Amino acid sequence: MIAVQLEGGRVALRKRARPRRPPGFALIRPRLMGICNTDLELRRGYYGFSGTPGHEFVGEVVEADTPALIGKRVVGEINLACNACDWCRRGLGRHCPRRTVLGIVRHPGAMAELLTLPEVNLREVPKALPDEAAVFTEPLAAACEILDQTRIPRGAEVAVLGDGKLGLLVAQTLLAHGVGVFHAGRHAAKLAISKRAGAEVVAHARKLPRARFDWVVDATGSAAGLREAVSMTRPRGTLILKSTVHGAVELDTAPVIVHEITLVGSRCGRFEPALRLLRTGRVDVGALVSDRLPLEEAPRAFDRAAERGVLKVLLENGPR
């Protein structure tokens, strides 16, 4: 089979042996895979990564211990937990200290003709949900995680900073929850997606509101954006950190302490809320797709995904 290989800043295609399926795992043929910012960072050397990336996918089960799974379309939770430690017993396998992570930490990713994942990680895709929507389950679950971690009341006003793929998903998720969204970013064309969904949007603002919001979500992926998010949060407000920043970040903690701001780190989320939200059609994920290329053109797809202004690039694993 062929698989994408990231190494030394390069994207290449390699021939690999068909992956071995351990007991309790399923063998899956991905149908669509998404390239996200994490994949682009892995190409740059994030985590010292070398191998097959990809953690956003929708696929079809080829082999499994559970016969009923074979032939089903599935998406997969990306954290492979030990299922034995204290964190796992508490239902927090995403924080298992022995976990591996699909396409990121010690488990080959989805950008290949075949991949393996534990059957317990799989979620069946509703028949009415097309692949083009289902492939967004993992990043949308990350947006939904905010509502699992915090109690944002309906009718509240929430600021979202950053108009990349994650910021756009967060804004639409919050709007679907029934809150008002103030969405700030650099690109009017991208913010138009949030505006159509009902958000108040501001592009290229030199000065944003200060201490206005009880709830602020930083999805900028930048140190400057994080500082801006702090300044927009009211005393005793909550700032949700939704995107990582490559490298160390300097942050003046004085306003955080003086204004008693709560910082909430937010990462992966449960897939069930994301699948429910996709099924309702209240989140427009189609508007986030900038391009779609075959798996064999992965090097060009990564270059395309890194272009300024581009949102989601999808890789397609067609029938062989």
N, C-alpha and C positions, 0 to 999 in steps of 0.2 A: 504494500500500500504506500501512498505518498503522505507525507506530513510536513507541516511548516516547521522550520528550524530557525530560532533566533540565536545568534551568537556573534559577539564582537560588533554589535551595531548593525549587523546584516540580517536580511530576511532571505531565506533560501528554501527550496523544496528538497526533501530527502526521501529516499526509499527506506521504509521500515518494515520489519516483520509484523505480521498480524498480532495485535496485543493478546497476551495470555489473559484469560478470564478467571480470576480466583473465585473460590466458592463465595456465594453471597453477592457477587458482582454481576452486572449486565454488560453485554457487548452492544454498543450503540453505533449506528451510522448517522452522523450528524447530517441534517438537511440544510440548515442555515446556521451560520456563526457570525457573531458581531465582533468588530474590532473596537475596543474601548480605550480610554486614555491609559488605563493600567497596562494594556498590551504595548502601547507606544512607549511608555516608560520602561517596560521590560526590554524593549529593543535598545533603549539608551543605557541599560545596565542596572536598572532598579533591582534590588535583591541579589545582584550578581548573577542574574538569570541566564541560563543557557539551556535550550530545549524547545519543546513544542508548547506554544501558548494557547490561549483560548479558554474562556470560561462562560461565555454567553452563547447558548446554542439551543436549538430544538432538533430532536433527532428521532430515529425509529429504532426500537429494540430488536436486535438480531438474534441474540442468545441471552438466556437468563435461567436461573434456577426455578423461577416462578413461571410456569407455562403461560399464564394469563397475560404476562407482560409482553410476550413476543409479538411483534407487529404493531405494538402501540406507539403512538407519538408521545414523546416525553421531553421534559426539561429536567435539569438536575441541579440540586444544591451543591455548591462548589467545595464546601469544607468536608473533608473525610475524617471524621472523629474516631477516637478509639472505642467509644461507647462503654467505657469501663471506669473512667476517672470520676472524680467528684463533680467536675464541670459538666460532664456528659450526663451524670445521674440527675443533675439539676436542670436538664434540658437545654444546656448552653454549650452544645458541641462545637459551635462556631468559635468558642474560646478554649477548646481542648488544647492543652499544651503539647500534645503528641499528634495533632492533626496535620494532614497534608492538604494542599489546596489545588484544585484542578487548574492546570495551566499556569500556576504561580509558584507553588512550593512542593517540590518532590512528587508531583503526579502529572504525567503528560496530559496536555490540554486537548481541547476539542477541535483544533485546527488540523484535522487529519481525516482520513477516510473512515477510520474507526477509533473509538475510545472506550474506556471502561469506567464505570462508576458503581458504587454499592447500590443495590436495589433500594435500600432504605432512603437514598438520596433522591430518588426519582419521583416526579409528579406527573401524572397523566395529563395531557393537554386536551381540553374539551374539543369535541369534534367540530364545533362551529367556529373555533378560533383558528385563523389561518397561520401558517408558519411565520409570515412576515410580522405578525403581532406577537406570537408566542416567543420569538427569539429575544424579545425585550423583557421577559419575565425576570431574569436575574437583576438587571439594573433597576427595573421598576420596584422589585422587592426591596432594594436598598433605599429607594425613596419612601416606600411604605413603612420602613423601619422607624422612621421619625415618629409616626403615630403610635407605634408599639412602645416607644421609649418615653414619650411625653404625653401629657394630657392637654392638648390644645383644644380649647372649647370652640364649638361651631360659632361662627360670627366674629371670631377674633381676627385681628389683622396681623399678618406674618410677612416679614421681609425676606426675600430670597435674593442672594447675591451670586451672580455667575450665570451666564446664559449658554453654557455648554450642554451636552446631552443630559448630564445628571441634574443640572439646575432646571432644565426644562421639564424633566420628569417630576422633580420635586414640586415645582409650581403647579403642575396639572394635578398631581396627587392631592395637594393641599386644597386646591379649588374643589375637587370632587368630594373632599371631606366636608366642605361647607364653610371654609374660612376665606377671608379676603386676602389677596396676595398682592404685595408691592414687589415687582420684579425688576431688579437693576442689573444692567449688563453693558457690554460694549458694542453689541451688534443688533441694530434695529430689525434686520431680517429674521434673526433668530427669535428675538423677543416678540415678534409678530405671532408666533405660535402660542405664547402665553396670553397675549392680548386677545386672540380669538377665543381662548378658553375662558376669558373673563378677568384677567389680571390687569392691574394698573402697572404700566411698564415705563421705565426710564432708561434711555440709552445715552451713552457718552456724557453722563452727568459729572461735572467737575465737583459739585458739592451735593452730597446726599443728606437726608434728614438726620439730625443728631438726637440720640436718646428718645426716639419716637416709638419703638416697637417693643412689646413684651416678649416677642418671639422673633428670632432672626436665624436664618439658615445660611451658612457660608458654603457655597459650592464653587468658589472661584479657583481653587487650586493654587492660590498665590498668597504670599505673605502680606502684600498690600491689601488684598481683599479681606484677609482675616482682621487686620487692623481696622479697616472700614467697618466690618461687621460689629466689632466691639463698640465702636463709637455710635452705632445706630441703635444699640440695645439700651433699653431703659434700666434704671436702677432696679435691682432684683428681677431683671428679666432673664431669659434663657437664650443662650447662643448655642446652636447645634452645628457642630463641625462635621460637614458631610464629605469633604474631599481632603485628601492628603496633599502635602506639599513636598516636592522632591528636595531633600536636604534639610538642614536645620533652619528653624524659623525664629527670628527674634520677635518677641512680643512684650510690650510694656504691660506688666501685670498690675500696675497701679490702678488704672480705671476699672479693671476686673474686680480688684479687691475693694476699692472705694465704693463702687456702685453695686457690690455684692452680686455680680453676674454669675449665673450658673452656666458652666461649660459642659456640654454633652457631646462626647465622641460618638459617631454613628457610622456603622459599617454595613455589613450584609444584613439582609432581612429574610423573613419567612416568605415562601413562595405562594402560599395559599391566598393572602390578601392581594398580591399582584395578579394572580390568575383571575380572581373575582373581578378586579378592576378592569382588566383587559377584556373580560367577557361582556362587561357593560358598555364598552366602547366610549367611556367618558374620558379616556386619555388617548390623545391622537398621537400614536407612535409612528404612524406612516409618514407624518410630516418631518420626522427626524431622520429619515433615510435619505442620504445624499447619493449613494451609489451602491451597486450590487455587481460583484465580479465572481468568476469561478475560482475555486480553490487553487487551481493551477496558476492563477495570476496573483497569488498572495503578495509577492514583492511589490507589485504595482498597487495593490489594494492598500498596503501599509503606507506607501508614499501618498496615496490619495487621502487616506484618513488623517495624515499629518498636515495636509494643506490648510491654510488659514480659512476659516469660515465653514469648513466641512463638518457635518455632524456624523451620523452613523454610516459606516461602510460595512456592508454585509458580504460574506463569502458564501458561495453556494457549492454544495457537494452534490453534483448531479449524478444520475444513475450511471453505473459503469457496466 
